[in-house]
Amino acid sequence: MSLRVGLALGDRRSFAARVLALSALVALVAASFALRDLVSEAAPSSSGGGAQLLVSAFLSEVGSLIDAWLVPVWLLTAAGAFVVSVDSARSFRGTSALLGELGGEGAAAAAVLALRALLLSAVAFVLGLSLGVVASQVVFRALLVLLGAPYYVPALTPLSLAIAAALAFSAMLAGSGASALLDARRRSG
């Protein structure tokens, strides 16, 4: 493992704790996206008879409930990712000071901090995405077995995957950037 990656990871236990916290939030987003995408795809066309119209209206209402639930989940995930990122950047202050004492430039410390944010985001995103899709499948399959309903498998559409990735990565990078700017302001002022 290179020195830069080792510095970016820092304390392995703290890194793992941050990954798990962020993964849980990403899992909520992934599960809700998977269920919303499933409801959108499962809805029959409303051109059929009374039963199809009733099923279509019911699935439309379920989709609206999931969409309403997604907004607080997105906000929670963005805020949580920002807080985890700021915490990660604060724990990096000692390493940054050590790099400065050893003659490293501020750009080197910023690059290692950015690498830390990217590693944390990538690992948490992959783990959270996997956990969220699996959780949505387990819950939905259990519900279908209990109801004796036709079998559907929740999955993410590429658009939902891109939105979840953008949310997690942008919040993490914003947190690292904000913390780095506050540190720079503290040093200069």
Secondary structure, 3 states (H helix, E strand, C coil): CCHHHHHHHCCHHHHHHHHHHHHHHHHHHHHHHHHHHHHHHHCCCCCCCHHHHHHHHHHHHHHHHHHHHHHHHHHHHHHHHHHHHHHHHHHCHHHHHHHHHCCCCHHHHHHHHHHHHHHHHHHHHHHHHHHHHHHHHHHHHHHHHHHCCCCCCCCCCHHHHHHHHHHHHHHHHHHHHHHHHHHHHHHHC
